[in-house]
């Protein structure tokens, strides 16, 4: 499969649901994925942080991957599913779970390197050994590396990225350094070799890097309102940058202003409860938002929905574009 043609536009992360006791709620998680796919999502990404993999046991990471993958491939076979290896637990467990994800039918497996960085050989060997034992493609979750002393983090050296991206099964990269100058270099250097998913700024960031060849972006507000993500990407493809900027200014920035101050992951989970998509329950050491924070997010969502209704009318009558 040519992933340069497939990994494009909005990418939707799996948000893992928990019940009131902190157990993984696989049914609610798949129900949420069903909601996204019915709305038109084409890429579902089970990933390290949004999917709470750092809070799960190795057995739960494996079961979550298999459950979501099998659900997607059974009901929406045309949808790309990207699974993910554990954040922790040792290399042999990473290999074991990667093989299980591969067998379940994943299109790609997201692999993150969380150990301290000592050498290029160390990191390259990690990815090459995983690649040699699976048949599907790999997505590099390229967030900053932990340094030897453990008190600082560093961007991936380009010499290292050159080596890892040269591995035949590496097909995509999630650029997660969240440093615009570095991201720009990543896109310019590797856009013709792998599909690049930018994250951290969602639509505003994609406006900046999509214009120089970045193919995809991880949604933020789109996790709750996927139709806004599709409207934005359609406008971007049509070079209707006025509509793109309108969505950024009137939807994304107000949403991020509140949710990032409260805490992105727990605030997003609260918006999902408000919209009836899943409960806001978390697992320790994450805790759900407070009553006051929840009410603040409720107020925000009402404002966004009022804005949404006004813009539906404007886009339909003013731009001849029907927005459902």
Buried (B, 14 or more C-beta within 10 A) or exposed (E): EEBBEBBBBBBBBBBBBBEEEEEBBBEBBBBBBBBBBEBEBBBBBBBBBBBBBBBBEBEBBBBBBBBBBBBBBEEBEEBBBBBBBBBBBEEEBBBBBBBBBBEBBBBBBBBBBBEEBEEBEEBBEBBBEBBEEBEBBBBBBBBBBBEEEEEEEEBBEEEBBBBBBEBEBBBBBBBBBBEBEBBBBBBEBBBEBBBBBBBBBBBBBBBBBBEEEBBBBBBBBBBBBBBBBBBBBBBBEEEBEEBBBBBBEBBBEBBBEBBEEBBBBBBBBBBBBBBEBBBBBBBEEBEBBEEEBBEBBBEBBEBBEEEBEEBBEEBEEEBEBEBE
